[in-house]
Amino acid sequence: MEKKLILRGVLAGAVAGLLAFAFARIFAEPQIAKAIDYESGRDAAQNALDKAAGLPVEAAGSELFSRTIQANLGIGVGIVFFGMAMGALFAVAYAVCLGRTGGLRARTLALLVAGGGFLGMYLVPFLKYPANPPAIGHEETIEQRSALYLTMVVCSIALLAGAVWLGKRLQARFGNWNATLLAVAAFVVAIGIVMLLLPQYGDLGYNRDNYGNQATETPLPLTDAKGTIVYPGFPADVLFAFRFYSVGAQLILWAAIGLVFAPLAERLLQPARQDAPATSPKPDPLPA
């Protein structure tokens, strides 16, 4: 049964990945192109400053894949495989919850698990470490940023699971509604403490030593030796649009996983239609 559920989860994830890619290709990819153009212009301005100061200028490396391939095949394959992986994890979580959630229908449980996946795997970590387009982020801090984001994801999932467990334990004493509110409040407080304890990207040692006290790694205006701005900072509208469409793509992904998986799971778990009319028994013969 578990293998069949996981296969259906992978299928739902593939479909969801295609839908998320279509959305990202239309809305998010133009923002990525603007970010790459900004990065190229900033690099050219920095090279000009270095050349004027007599410093060595690094030659631009050739791209292994063209932007056309990256924007279509590369992103498409990446999102589809990511959707399949999330679909498999979703199916595992669904199998764990199955039979432990009272009388919930298979479809309802699928939508709840998908909502929990979106919340725990993406939205809550996004609030602390939001997605960034190209040109934001330093190569020297990639490992630290990856470790911090992974820590945030693990804490989010663990605390969300703990909140569900707490709600079930409190249900008998406080009722379903009050138990849910208490569990939500406990999750908000706990995840808030985690967010306060984890550092911001701007607080990392390399960033403080080289860029001062900043909240993020978003590029500031580039200035010359006299302090004159020679190239602007990263456009705020591009950053907002990229993050907004990133949330939209993830919302589509998880919603599609839940909606596609729900009927597949229900047919597997409840093969006989519950609403099929029962065959009426023949009436007993009247006594002679």
One Martini backbone bead per residue (centre of mass of N, CA, C, O) as a GRO file, in nm:
protein
  288
    1MET     BB    1   0.057   0.062  -0.022
    2GLU     BB    2   0.295   0.264   0.011
    3LYS     BB    3   0.404   0.240  -0.279
    4LYS     BB    4   0.146   0.340  -0.418
    5LEU     BB    5   0.145   0.618  -0.285
    6ILE     BB    6   0.423   0.713  -0.385
    7LEU     BB    7   0.364   0.693  -0.687
    8ARG     BB    8   0.133   0.902  -0.674
    9GLY     BB    9   0.311   1.129  -0.565
   10VAL     BB   10   0.504   1.149  -0.805
   11LEU     BB   11   0.288   1.210  -1.014
   12ALA     BB   12   0.178   1.465  -0.878
   13GLY     BB   13   0.455   1.614  -0.881
   14ALA     BB   14   0.490   1.629  -1.187
   15VAL     BB   15   0.238   1.792  -1.248
   16ALA     BB   16   0.305   2.025  -1.054
   17GLY     BB   17   0.575   2.102  -1.189
   18LEU     BB   18   0.457   2.192  -1.458
   19LEU     BB   19   0.278   2.418  -1.345
   20ALA     BB   20   0.503   2.576  -1.200
   21PHE     BB   21   0.673   2.626  -1.454
   22ALA     BB   22   0.470   2.791  -1.614
   23PHE     BB   23   0.458   3.018  -1.408
   24ALA     BB   24   0.765   3.083  -1.386
   25ARG     BB   25   0.815   3.142  -1.688
   26ILE     BB   26   0.620   3.391  -1.701
   27PHE     BB   27   0.701   3.552  -1.417
   28ALA     BB   28   1.000   3.486  -1.299
   29GLU     BB   29   1.207   3.491  -1.536
   30PRO     BB   30   1.216   3.800  -1.593
   31GLN     BB   31   1.350   3.860  -1.315
   32ILE     BB   32   1.606   3.697  -1.365
   33ALA     BB   33   1.700   3.859  -1.612
   34LYS     BB   34   1.728   4.128  -1.458
   35ALA     BB   35   1.939   4.024  -1.253
   36ILE     BB   36   2.156   3.948  -1.463
   37ASP     BB   37   2.186   4.229  -1.585
   38TYR     BB   38   2.276   4.361  -1.326
   39GLU     BB   39   2.529   4.191  -1.279
   40SER     BB   40   2.674   4.265  -1.540
   41GLY     BB   41   2.681   4.574  -1.494
   42ARG     BB   42   2.835   4.564  -1.224
   43ASP     BB   43   3.087   4.416  -1.323
   44ALA     BB   44   3.168   4.633  -1.528
   45ALA     BB   45   3.200   4.861  -1.320
   46GLN     BB   46   3.412   4.719  -1.143
   47ASN     BB   47   3.624   4.684  -1.366
   48ALA     BB   48   3.661   4.985  -1.418
   49LEU     BB   49   3.763   5.057  -1.138
   50ASP     BB   50   4.005   4.860  -1.132
   51LYS     BB   51   4.147   4.971  -1.384
   52ALA     BB   52   4.181   5.265  -1.277
   53ALA     BB   53   4.347   5.145  -1.012
   54GLY     BB   54   4.539   4.897  -1.123
   55LEU     BB   55   4.379   4.643  -1.119
   56PRO     BB   56   4.296   4.336  -1.163
   57VAL     BB   57   4.108   4.172  -1.425
   58GLU     BB   58   3.861   3.956  -1.468
   59ALA     BB   59   3.771   3.721  -1.677
   60ALA     BB   60   3.512   3.616  -1.847
   61GLY     BB   61   3.326   3.343  -1.841
   62SER     BB   62   3.197   3.079  -1.992
   63GLU     BB   63   2.905   2.934  -2.075
   64LEU     BB   64   2.773   2.619  -2.076
   65PHE     BB   65   2.485   2.751  -2.086
   66SER     BB   66   2.240   2.901  -2.213
   67ARG     BB   67   1.974   3.099  -2.138
   68THR     BB   68   1.764   2.935  -2.292
   69ILE     BB   69   1.819   2.667  -2.152
   70GLN     BB   70   1.788   2.764  -1.859
   71ALA     BB   71   1.486   2.890  -1.893
   72ASN     BB   72   1.375   2.602  -1.982
   73LEU     BB   73   1.510   2.322  -1.937
   74GLY     BB   74   1.642   2.368  -1.663
   75ILE     BB   75   1.397   2.466  -1.496
   76GLY     BB   76   1.200   2.246  -1.575
   77VAL     BB   77   1.353   1.997  -1.470
   78GLY     BB   78   1.393   2.099  -1.181
   79ILE     BB   79   1.091   2.132  -1.101
   80VAL     BB   80   0.993   1.847  -1.163
   81PHE     BB   81   1.190   1.696  -0.972
   82PHE     BB   82   1.102   1.849  -0.723
   83GLY     BB   83   0.806   1.761  -0.734
   84MET     BB   84   0.863   1.457  -0.706
   85ALA     BB   85   1.001   1.473  -0.431
   86MET     BB   86   0.762   1.609  -0.283
   87GLY     BB   87   0.558   1.387  -0.350
   88ALA     BB   88   0.699   1.164  -0.191
   89LEU     BB   89   0.697   1.306   0.086
   90PHE     BB   90   0.394   1.343   0.094
   91ALA     BB   91   0.320   1.039   0.090
   92VAL     BB   92   0.460   0.968   0.353
   93ALA     BB   93   0.298   1.161   0.532
   94TYR     BB   94   0.025   1.039   0.458
   95ALA     BB   95   0.080   0.752   0.565
   96VAL     BB   96   0.127   0.841   0.859
   97CYS     BB   97  -0.164   0.982   0.894
   98LEU     BB   98  -0.301   0.734   0.835
   99GLY     BB   99  -0.532   0.654   1.092
  100ARG     BB  100  -0.460   0.941   1.284
  101THR     BB  101  -0.735   1.141   1.195
  102GLY     BB  102  -0.980   0.986   1.210
  103GLY     BB  103  -1.262   1.070   0.984
  104LEU     BB  104  -1.103   1.144   0.743
  105ARG     BB  105  -1.084   1.191   0.431
  106ALA     BB  106  -0.870   1.138   0.180
  107ARG     BB  107  -0.894   1.421   0.053
  108THR     BB  108  -0.869   1.595   0.305
  109LEU     BB  109  -0.591   1.492   0.393
  110ALA     BB  110  -0.437   1.581   0.141
  111LEU     BB  111  -0.483   1.889   0.179
  112LEU     BB  112  -0.356   1.911   0.461
  113VAL     BB  113  -0.074   1.806   0.389
  114ALA     BB  114  -0.017   2.017   0.171
  115GLY     BB  115  -0.041   2.261   0.358
  116GLY     BB  116   0.188   2.170   0.548
  117GLY     BB  117   0.410   2.165   0.334
  118PHE     BB  118   0.400   2.463   0.255
  119LEU     BB  119   0.447   2.573   0.539
  120GLY     BB  120   0.706   2.403   0.636
  121MET     BB  121   0.890   2.398   0.362
  122TYR     BB  122   0.845   2.726   0.289
  123LEU     BB  123   0.698   2.972   0.426
  124VAL     BB  124   0.845   2.987   0.699
  125PRO     BB  125   1.139   3.000   0.590
  126PHE     BB  126   1.081   3.252   0.411
  127LEU     BB  127   1.047   3.461   0.645
  128LYS     BB  128   1.359   3.443   0.710
  129TYR     BB  129   1.459   3.314   0.408
  130PRO     BB  130   1.429   3.450   0.132
  131ALA     BB  131   1.419   3.453  -0.187
  132ASN     BB  132   1.679   3.480  -0.443
  133PRO     BB  133   1.822   3.615  -0.695
  134PRO     BB  134   2.040   3.684  -0.893
  135ALA     BB  135   2.306   3.889  -0.737
  136ILE     BB  136   2.234   3.746  -0.461
  137GLY     BB  137   2.509   3.674  -0.306
  138HIS     BB  138   2.787   3.504  -0.171
  139GLU     BB  139   3.021   3.266  -0.226
  140GLU     BB  140   3.143   3.262   0.075
  141THR     BB  141   2.823   3.189   0.200
  142ILE     BB  142   2.680   2.931   0.097
  143GLU     BB  143   2.713   2.722   0.326
  144GLN     BB  144   2.582   2.890   0.551
  145ARG     BB  145   2.310   2.942   0.414
  146SER     BB  146   2.230   2.647   0.375
  147ALA     BB  147   2.237   2.566   0.675
  148LEU     BB  148   2.027   2.771   0.776
  149TYR     BB  149   1.791   2.683   0.597
  150LEU     BB  150   1.783   2.388   0.686
  151THR     BB  151   1.729   2.450   0.983
  152MET     BB  152   1.459   2.593   0.933
  153VAL     BB  153   1.311   2.355   0.807
  154VAL     BB  154   1.339   2.150   1.036
  155CYS     BB  155   1.202   2.324   1.254
  156SER     BB  156   0.933   2.363   1.110
  157ILE     BB  157   0.850   2.065   1.087
  158ALA     BB  158   0.880   1.983   1.384
  159LEU     BB  159   0.683   2.201   1.503
  160LEU     BB  160   0.438   2.119   1.338
  161ALA     BB  161   0.418   1.831   1.444
  162GLY     BB  162   0.396   1.920   1.742
  163ALA     BB  163   0.129   2.078   1.708
  164VAL     BB  164  -0.044   1.839   1.623
  165TRP     BB  165   0.004   1.671   1.877
  166LEU     BB  166  -0.100   1.883   2.080
  167GLY     BB  167  -0.388   1.907   1.970
  168LYS     BB  168  -0.468   1.611   2.031
  169ARG     BB  169  -0.414   1.619   2.342
  170LEU     BB  170  -0.621   1.877   2.390
  171GLN     BB  171  -0.902   1.790   2.281
  172ALA     BB  172  -1.039   1.651   2.530
  173ARG     BB  173  -1.026   1.915   2.719
  174PHE     BB  174  -1.091   2.178   2.498
  175GLY     BB  175  -1.139   2.099   2.228
  176ASN     BB  176  -1.096   2.152   1.898
  177TRP     BB  177  -1.074   2.462   1.878
  178ASN     BB  178  -0.893   2.528   2.127
  179ALA     BB  179  -0.665   2.331   2.054
  180THR     BB  180  -0.588   2.466   1.789
  181LEU     BB  181  -0.516   2.745   1.903
  182LEU     BB  182  -0.294   2.647   2.098
  183ALA     BB  183  -0.114   2.514   1.883
  184VAL     BB  184  -0.067   2.765   1.711
  185ALA     BB  185   0.057   2.940   1.934
  186ALA     BB  186   0.297   2.752   1.994
  187PHE     BB  187   0.419   2.765   1.710
  188VAL     BB  188   0.466   3.070   1.691
  189VAL     BB  189   0.652   3.095   1.935
  190ALA     BB  190   0.869   2.886   1.857
  191ILE     BB  191   0.941   3.000   1.570
  192GLY     BB  192   1.016   3.281   1.675
  193ILE     BB  193   1.261   3.193   1.841
  194VAL     BB  194   1.420   3.072   1.608
  195MET     BB  195   1.440   3.336   1.440
  196LEU     BB  196   1.597   3.494   1.661
  197LEU     BB  197   1.848   3.297   1.682
  198LEU     BB  198   1.888   3.321   1.396
  199PRO     BB  199   2.072   3.455   1.165
  200GLN     BB  200   2.147   3.678   0.947
  201TYR     BB  201   2.314   3.718   0.659
  202GLY     BB  202   2.455   3.992   0.751
  203ASP     BB  203   2.590   3.845   1.022
  204LEU     BB  204   2.806   3.726   0.886
  205GLY     BB  205   3.137   3.742   0.900
  206TYR     BB  206   3.205   3.825   0.608
  207ASN     BB  207   2.999   4.057   0.588
  208ARG     BB  208   3.099   4.231   0.825
  209ASP     BB  209   3.399   4.265   0.722
  210ASN     BB  210   3.307   4.382   0.415
  211TYR     BB  211   2.993   4.541   0.474
  212GLY     BB  212   2.896   4.540   0.753
  213ASN     BB  213   2.586   4.640   0.892
  214GLN     BB  214   2.368   4.405   0.760
  215ALA     BB  215   2.080   4.218   0.684
  216THR     BB  216   2.185   4.151   0.394
  217GLU     BB  217   2.302   4.064   0.045
  218THR     BB  218   2.209   4.311  -0.086
  219PRO     BB  219   2.306   4.521  -0.313
  220LEU     BB  220   2.469   4.803  -0.308
  221PRO     BB  221   2.588   5.075  -0.402
  222LEU     BB  222   2.833   5.168  -0.628
  223THR     BB  223   3.151   5.304  -0.548
  224ASP     BB  224   3.399   5.514  -0.537
  225ALA     BB  225   3.661   5.666  -0.378
  226LYS     BB  226   3.460   5.932  -0.331
  227GLY     BB  227   3.145   5.810  -0.310
  228THR     BB  228   3.039   5.775  -0.588
  229ILE     BB  229   2.780   5.671  -0.773
  230VAL     BB  230   2.807   5.415  -1.043
  231TYR     BB  231   2.595   5.203  -0.918
  232PRO     BB  232   2.321   5.068  -0.837
  233GLY     BB  233   2.122   4.907  -0.659
  234PHE     BB  234   1.908   4.677  -0.613
  235PRO     BB  235   1.604   4.632  -0.729
  236ALA     BB  236   1.314   4.627  -0.546
  237ASP     BB  237   1.101   4.529  -0.758
  238VAL     BB  238   1.248   4.270  -0.840
  239LEU     BB  239   1.261   4.139  -0.562
  240PHE     BB  240   0.958   4.132  -0.506
  241ALA     BB  241   0.863   3.979  -0.758
  242PHE     BB  242   1.027   3.722  -0.717
  243ARG     BB  243   0.909   3.646  -0.438
  244PHE     BB  244   0.612   3.642  -0.516
  245TYR     BB  245   0.642   3.420  -0.746
  246SER     BB  246   0.765   3.204  -0.565
  247VAL     BB  247   0.518   3.163  -0.388
  248GLY     BB  248   0.324   3.095  -0.620
  249ALA     BB  249   0.470   2.839  -0.720
  250GLN     BB  250   0.449   2.682  -0.450
  251LEU     BB  251   0.144   2.690  -0.427
  252ILE     BB  252   0.088   2.534  -0.685
  253LEU     BB  253   0.244   2.281  -0.619
  254TRP     BB  254   0.091   2.195  -0.352
  255ALA     BB  255  -0.196   2.208  -0.460
  256ALA     BB  256  -0.156   2.000  -0.688
  257ILE     BB  257  -0.072   1.764  -0.519
  258GLY     BB  258  -0.334   1.744  -0.355
  259LEU     BB  259  -0.544   1.735  -0.598
  260VAL     BB  260  -0.419   1.486  -0.748
  261PHE     BB  261  -0.388   1.281  -0.508
  262ALA     BB  262  -0.670   1.252  -0.382
  263PRO     BB  263  -0.820   1.065  -0.593
  264LEU     BB  264  -0.604   0.844  -0.600
  265ALA     BB  265  -0.627   0.766  -0.300
  266GLU     BB  266  -0.932   0.706  -0.291
  267ARG     BB  267  -0.927   0.471  -0.497
  268LEU     BB  268  -0.732   0.295  -0.330
  269LEU     BB  269  -0.889   0.301  -0.041
  270GLN     BB  270  -1.189   0.336  -0.209
  271PRO     BB  271  -1.302   0.148  -0.455
  272ALA     BB  272  -1.580   0.170  -0.344
  273ARG     BB  273  -1.860   0.329  -0.371
  274GLN     BB  274  -2.039   0.500  -0.131
  275ASP     BB  275  -2.292   0.605  -0.332
  276ALA     BB  276  -2.396   0.339  -0.400
  277PRO     BB  277  -2.666   0.170  -0.461
  278ALA     BB  278  -2.841  -0.043  -0.295
  279THR     BB  279  -2.965  -0.355  -0.298
  280SER     BB  280  -3.273  -0.449  -0.277
  281PRO     BB  281  -3.446  -0.658  -0.111
  282LYS     BB  282  -3.653  -0.906  -0.119
  283PRO     BB  283  -3.956  -0.961  -0.044
  284ASP     BB  284  -4.144  -1.113   0.157
  285PRO     BB  285  -4.365  -1.344   0.155
  286LEU     BB  286  -4.680  -1.379   0.182
  287PRO     BB  287  -4.896  -1.506   0.371
  288ALA     BB  288  -5.148  -1.752   0.327
   0.00000   0.00000   0.00000
